[in-house]
Amino acid sequence: MKAGMQEHGDNPRISPEGAGALLFDVAGPVFDASLQERIWVFADGLRPIPGVSEVAPGMNNLMVLFDPLRLDPDRLEAHMLGQWTATEAAPAAGRLVEIPVVYGNEGSDLAEVAASKGLTVERLVAMHAAPVYSVAAVGAMPGFVYLSGLDPALALPRRAVPRMGVPEGSVIIGGAQAGIMPLTAPSGWHILGHTDFHLFDPMREPPAALRAGDRIRFVVKEIRA
């Protein structure tokens, strides 16, 4: 682990988010996969605490929801700091899921992103589909996955003006992360293609198709340049 990341991991920041939530944050300037594995183990250790209603891992952070009538926030914070010190990273026992993608569908940003990176469309697609991504966190909207593992050469700031309706199934990149839209919603991420894989179904158990620790491989079904 890089020295800067280790420093952030050893100096977590805890902030109240209302009366019944604490945000535990160890994020540095760059996402750290080993810190994320440590977050997953840490979350598992907090779930059984009486009064804790939910723990939600984010990108190198963790939101803890609790009942302030049952659990004193100062005591919870002290417990979290102590438990974090004793927590070691461990890979999650996730599944490998292959997701077919049609790249360059109507309304995508594939050609524009390729041009901005000085790449051909075919090379951009190959670079996007090459990694095995990790589901670092699930959130922001029901079933949305934050995927780590994007080639750093493809990192791109989000759009200055978000679209108001990015379609469900859009395969997207934003900053240093990749993702898939679980439903049609506003987003400033760049659209590279589309998949028919459904991330969220409220009638399914569990509703979210993917969970933290799962691994994702994008499979090129077609390129529409």
Contacts in CASP RR format, 6 or more apart in sequence:
PFRMAT RR
TARGET T0000
AUTHOR 0000-0000-0000
METHOD contacts of the structure
MODEL  1
MKAGMQEHGDNPRISPEGAGALLFDVAGPVFDASLQERIWVFADGLRPIP
GVSEVAPGMNNLMVLFDPLRLDPDRLEAHMLGQWTATEAAPAAGRLVEIP
VVYGNEGSDLAEVAASKGLTVERLVAMHAAPVYSVAAVGAMPGFVYLSGL
DPALALPRRAVPRMGVPEGSVIIGGAQAGIMPLTAPSGWHILGHTDFHLF
DPMREPPAALRAGDRIRFVVKEIRA
1 32 0 8 1.000
1 34 0 8 1.000
1 35 0 8 1.000
2 32 0 8 1.000
4 28 0 8 1.000
5 28 0 8 1.000
5 30 0 8 1.000
5 32 0 8 1.000
5 34 0 8 1.000
5 35 0 8 1.000
8 26 0 8 1.000
8 27 0 8 1.000
8 28 0 8 1.000
8 32 0 8 1.000
8 35 0 8 1.000
8 60 0 8 1.000
9 26 0 8 1.000
9 35 0 8 1.000
9 38 0 8 1.000
11 26 0 8 1.000
12 24 0 8 1.000
12 25 0 8 1.000
12 26 0 8 1.000
12 80 0 8 1.000
12 81 0 8 1.000
12 84 0 8 1.000
13 24 0 8 1.000
13 25 0 8 1.000
13 26 0 8 1.000
14 22 0 8 1.000
14 23 0 8 1.000
14 24 0 8 1.000
14 25 0 8 1.000
14 77 0 8 1.000
14 80 0 8 1.000
14 81 0 8 1.000
15 22 0 8 1.000
15 23 0 8 1.000
15 25 0 8 1.000
16 22 0 8 1.000
16 23 0 8 1.000
16 73 0 8 1.000
17 23 0 8 1.000
17 63 0 8 1.000
19 68 0 8 1.000
20 65 0 8 1.000
20 66 0 8 1.000
20 67 0 8 1.000
20 68 0 8 1.000
20 73 0 8 1.000
21 63 0 8 1.000
21 64 0 8 1.000
21 65 0 8 1.000
21 66 0 8 1.000
22 63 0 8 1.000
22 64 0 8 1.000
22 66 0 8 1.000
22 73 0 8 1.000
22 76 0 8 1.000
22 77 0 8 1.000
22 80 0 8 1.000
23 61 0 8 1.000
23 62 0 8 1.000
23 63 0 8 1.000
23 64 0 8 1.000
24 42 0 8 1.000
24 61 0 8 1.000
24 62 0 8 1.000
24 63 0 8 1.000
24 64 0 8 1.000
24 80 0 8 1.000
24 84 0 8 1.000
25 60 0 8 1.000
25 61 0 8 1.000
25 62 0 8 1.000
26 35 0 8 1.000
26 39 0 8 1.000
26 60 0 8 1.000
26 61 0 8 1.000
26 84 0 8 1.000
27 35 0 8 1.000
27 59 0 8 1.000
27 60 0 8 1.000
27 61 0 8 1.000
28 60 0 8 1.000
30 176 0 8 1.000
31 59 0 8 1.000
31 60 0 8 1.000
31 136 0 8 1.000
31 148 0 8 1.000
31 176 0 8 1.000
31 177 0 8 1.000
32 60 0 8 1.000
33 134 0 8 1.000
33 136 0 8 1.000
33 148 0 8 1.000
33 149 0 8 1.000
34 89 0 8 1.000
35 60 0 8 1.000
35 89 0 8 1.000
36 57 0 8 1.000
36 59 0 8 1.000
36 60 0 8 1.000
36 134 0 8 1.000
36 136 0 8 1.000
36 137 0 8 1.000
36 148 0 8 1.000
37 89 0 8 1.000
37 90 0 8 1.000
37 91 0 8 1.000
37 92 0 8 1.000
38 87 0 8 1.000
38 88 0 8 1.000
38 89 0 8 1.000
39 57 0 8 1.000
39 58 0 8 1.000
39 60 0 8 1.000
39 61 0 8 1.000
39 62 0 8 1.000
40 57 0 8 1.000
40 90 0 8 1.000
40 92 0 8 1.000
40 212 0 8 1.000
40 213 0 8 1.000
41 87 0 8 1.000
41 88 0 8 1.000
41 89 0 8 1.000
41 90 0 8 1.000
42 62 0 8 1.000
42 83 0 8 1.000
42 84 0 8 1.000
42 87 0 8 1.000
43 55 0 8 1.000
43 57 0 8 1.000
43 62 0 8 1.000
45 83 0 8 1.000
45 87 0 8 1.000
46 52 0 8 1.000
46 55 0 8 1.000
46 62 0 8 1.000
46 64 0 8 1.000
46 80 0 8 1.000
46 83 0 8 1.000
47 55 0 8 1.000
49 66 0 8 1.000
49 71 0 8 1.000
49 76 0 8 1.000
49 79 0 8 1.000
50 70 0 8 1.000
50 71 0 8 1.000
51 66 0 8 1.000
51 67 0 8 1.000
51 70 0 8 1.000
51 71 0 8 1.000
52 64 0 8 1.000
52 65 0 8 1.000
52 66 0 8 1.000
52 71 0 8 1.000
52 76 0 8 1.000
53 65 0 8 1.000
53 66 0 8 1.000
53 67 0 8 1.000
54 63 0 8 1.000
54 64 0 8 1.000
54 65 0 8 1.000
55 62 0 8 1.000
55 63 0 8 1.000
55 64 0 8 1.000
55 65 0 8 1.000
56 62 0 8 1.000
56 63 0 8 1.000
56 65 0 8 1.000
56 139 0 8 1.000
57 136 0 8 1.000
57 137 0 8 1.000
57 138 0 8 1.000
57 212 0 8 1.000
58 136 0 8 1.000
58 137 0 8 1.000
58 139 0 8 1.000
58 146 0 8 1.000
59 136 0 8 1.000
59 137 0 8 1.000
59 146 0 8 1.000
59 148 0 8 1.000
59 177 0 8 1.000
64 76 0 8 1.000
64 80 0 8 1.000
66 73 0 8 1.000
66 76 0 8 1.000
91 213 0 8 1.000
92 212 0 8 1.000
92 213 0 8 1.000
92 214 0 8 1.000
93 213 0 8 1.000
94 211 0 8 1.000
94 213 0 8 1.000
94 214 0 8 1.000
94 215 0 8 1.000
95 214 0 8 1.000
95 215 0 8 1.000
96 132 0 8 1.000
96 214 0 8 1.000
96 215 0 8 1.000
96 216 0 8 1.000
96 217 0 8 1.000
97 209 0 8 1.000
97 210 0 8 1.000
97 214 0 8 1.000
97 215 0 8 1.000
97 216 0 8 1.000
97 217 0 8 1.000
98 217 0 8 1.000
98 218 0 8 1.000
98 219 0 8 1.000
99 171 0 8 1.000
99 180 0 8 1.000
99 195 0 8 1.000
99 197 0 8 1.000
99 216 0 8 1.000
99 217 0 8 1.000
99 218 0 8 1.000
99 219 0 8 1.000
100 195 0 8 1.000
100 196 0 8 1.000
100 197 0 8 1.000
100 218 0 8 1.000
100 219 0 8 1.000
100 221 0 8 1.000
101 129 0 8 1.000
101 171 0 8 1.000
101 192 0 8 1.000
101 193 0 8 1.000
101 194 0 8 1.000
101 195 0 8 1.000
101 218 0 8 1.000
101 219 0 8 1.000
101 220 0 8 1.000
101 221 0 8 1.000
102 193 0 8 1.000
102 194 0 8 1.000
102 195 0 8 1.000
102 221 0 8 1.000
102 222 0 8 1.000
102 223 0 8 1.000
102 224 0 8 1.000
103 110 0 8 1.000
103 121 0 8 1.000
103 125 0 8 1.000
103 128 0 8 1.000
103 171 0 8 1.000
103 192 0 8 1.000
103 193 0 8 1.000
103 220 0 8 1.000
103 222 0 8 1.000
103 223 0 8 1.000
103 224 0 8 1.000
104 110 0 8 1.000
104 111 0 8 1.000
104 121 0 8 1.000
104 192 0 8 1.000
104 193 0 8 1.000
104 194 0 8 1.000
104 223 0 8 1.000
104 224 0 8 1.000
104 225 0 8 1.000
105 193 0 8 1.000
105 194 0 8 1.000
105 224 0 8 1.000
106 224 0 8 1.000
107 191 0 8 1.000
108 170 0 8 1.000
108 191 0 8 1.000
108 192 0 8 1.000
108 193 0 8 1.000
108 194 0 8 1.000
109 190 0 8 1.000
109 191 0 8 1.000
109 192 0 8 1.000
110 121 0 8 1.000
110 124 0 8 1.000
110 125 0 8 1.000
110 191 0 8 1.000
110 192 0 8 1.000
110 193 0 8 1.000
110 225 0 8 1.000
111 121 0 8 1.000
111 225 0 8 1.000
112 190 0 8 1.000
113 124 0 8 1.000
113 154 0 8 1.000
113 156 0 8 1.000
113 173 0 8 1.000
113 190 0 8 1.000
113 192 0 8 1.000
114 120 0 8 1.000
114 121 0 8 1.000
114 123 0 8 1.000
114 124 0 8 1.000
116 156 0 8 1.000
117 124 0 8 1.000
117 153 0 8 1.000
117 154 0 8 1.000
117 156 0 8 1.000
119 127 0 8 1.000
121 223 0 8 1.000
121 225 0 8 1.000
122 223 0 8 1.000
122 225 0 8 1.000
124 154 0 8 1.000
124 192 0 8 1.000
125 192 0 8 1.000
125 220 0 8 1.000
125 223 0 8 1.000
126 220 0 8 1.000
127 151 0 8 1.000
127 153 0 8 1.000
127 154 0 8 1.000
128 150 0 8 1.000
128 151 0 8 1.000
128 154 0 8 1.000
128 173 0 8 1.000
128 178 0 8 1.000
128 192 0 8 1.000
128 218 0 8 1.000
129 217 0 8 1.000
129 218 0 8 1.000
129 219 0 8 1.000
129 220 0 8 1.000
130 151 0 8 1.000
131 149 0 8 1.000
131 150 0 8 1.000
131 151 0 8 1.000
132 149 0 8 1.000
132 215 0 8 1.000
132 216 0 8 1.000
132 217 0 8 1.000
133 147 0 8 1.000
133 148 0 8 1.000
133 149 0 8 1.000
133 150 0 8 1.000
133 178 0 8 1.000
133 215 0 8 1.000
133 216 0 8 1.000
133 217 0 8 1.000
133 218 0 8 1.000
134 147 0 8 1.000
134 148 0 8 1.000
134 149 0 8 1.000
134 213 0 8 1.000
134 214 0 8 1.000
134 215 0 8 1.000
134 216 0 8 1.000
135 145 0 8 1.000
135 146 0 8 1.000
135 147 0 8 1.000
135 210 0 8 1.000
135 211 0 8 1.000
135 212 0 8 1.000
135 213 0 8 1.000
135 214 0 8 1.000
135 215 0 8 1.000
135 216 0 8 1.000
136 146 0 8 1.000
136 147 0 8 1.000
136 148 0 8 1.000
136 177 0 8 1.000
136 212 0 8 1.000
136 213 0 8 1.000
137 145 0 8 1.000
137 146 0 8 1.000
137 212 0 8 1.000
138 144 0 8 1.000
138 145 0 8 1.000
138 146 0 8 1.000
138 208 0 8 1.000
138 210 0 8 1.000
138 211 0 8 1.000
138 212 0 8 1.000
139 145 0 8 1.000
139 146 0 8 1.000
140 146 0 8 1.000
141 182 0 8 1.000
141 183 0 8 1.000
141 185 0 8 1.000
142 182 0 8 1.000
142 183 0 8 1.000
142 200 0 8 1.000
142 202 0 8 1.000
142 207 0 8 1.000
142 208 0 8 1.000
143 182 0 8 1.000
143 199 0 8 1.000
143 200 0 8 1.000
143 207 0 8 1.000
143 208 0 8 1.000
143 209 0 8 1.000
143 210 0 8 1.000
144 179 0 8 1.000
144 180 0 8 1.000
144 181 0 8 1.000
144 182 0 8 1.000
144 199 0 8 1.000
145 179 0 8 1.000
145 180 0 8 1.000
145 182 0 8 1.000
145 199 0 8 1.000
145 210 0 8 1.000
145 216 0 8 1.000
146 177 0 8 1.000
146 179 0 8 1.000
147 177 0 8 1.000
147 178 0 8 1.000
147 179 0 8 1.000
147 180 0 8 1.000
147 216 0 8 1.000
148 177 0 8 1.000
149 178 0 8 1.000
150 173 0 8 1.000
150 176 0 8 1.000
150 177 0 8 1.000
150 178 0 8 1.000
152 176 0 8 1.000
154 173 0 8 1.000
155 173 0 8 1.000
155 174 0 8 1.000
155 175 0 8 1.000
155 176 0 8 1.000
156 173 0 8 1.000
156 174 0 8 1.000
156 175 0 8 1.000
156 190 0 8 1.000
157 174 0 8 1.000
157 175 0 8 1.000
158 174 0 8 1.000
158 175 0 8 1.000
158 188 0 8 1.000
158 189 0 8 1.000
158 190 0 8 1.000
159 188 0 8 1.000
159 189 0 8 1.000
159 190 0 8 1.000
161 188 0 8 1.000
162 186 0 8 1.000
162 187 0 8 1.000
162 188 0 8 1.000
163 186 0 8 1.000
163 187 0 8 1.000
163 188 0 8 1.000
164 186 0 8 1.000
165 184 0 8 1.000
165 185 0 8 1.000
165 186 0 8 1.000
165 187 0 8 1.000
166 172 0 8 1.000
166 181 0 8 1.000
166 184 0 8 1.000
166 185 0 8 1.000
166 186 0 8 1.000
166 187 0 8 1.000
166 188 0 8 1.000
166 189 0 8 1.000
166 191 0 8 1.000
167 181 0 8 1.000
167 184 0 8 1.000
167 194 0 8 1.000
168 181 0 8 1.000
168 182 0 8 1.000
168 183 0 8 1.000
168 184 0 8 1.000
168 198 0 8 1.000
169 180 0 8 1.000
169 181 0 8 1.000
169 182 0 8 1.000
169 194 0 8 1.000
169 195 0 8 1.000
169 196 0 8 1.000
169 197 0 8 1.000
169 198 0 8 1.000
169 199 0 8 1.000
170 180 0 8 1.000
170 181 0 8 1.000
170 187 0 8 1.000
170 191 0 8 1.000
170 193 0 8 1.000
170 194 0 8 1.000
171 178 0 8 1.000
171 179 0 8 1.000
171 180 0 8 1.000
171 191 0 8 1.000
171 192 0 8 1.000
171 193 0 8 1.000
171 194 0 8 1.000
171 195 0 8 1.000
171 218 0 8 1.000
172 178 0 8 1.000
172 179 0 8 1.000
172 180 0 8 1.000
172 181 0 8 1.000
172 187 0 8 1.000
172 189 0 8 1.000
172 190 0 8 1.000
172 191 0 8 1.000
172 192 0 8 1.000
173 179 0 8 1.000
173 189 0 8 1.000
173 190 0 8 1.000
173 192 0 8 1.000
174 188 0 8 1.000
174 189 0 8 1.000
174 190 0 8 1.000
179 189 0 8 1.000
180 195 0 8 1.000
180 197 0 8 1.000
180 199 0 8 1.000
181 187 0 8 1.000
181 199 0 8 1.000
182 198 0 8 1.000
182 199 0 8 1.000
182 200 0 8 1.000
182 208 0 8 1.000
183 200 0 8 1.000
197 209 0 8 1.000
198 209 0 8 1.000
199 208 0 8 1.000
199 209 0 8 1.000
199 210 0 8 1.000
200 207 0 8 1.000
200 208 0 8 1.000
200 209 0 8 1.000
201 207 0 8 1.000
201 209 0 8 1.000
210 216 0 8 1.000
END
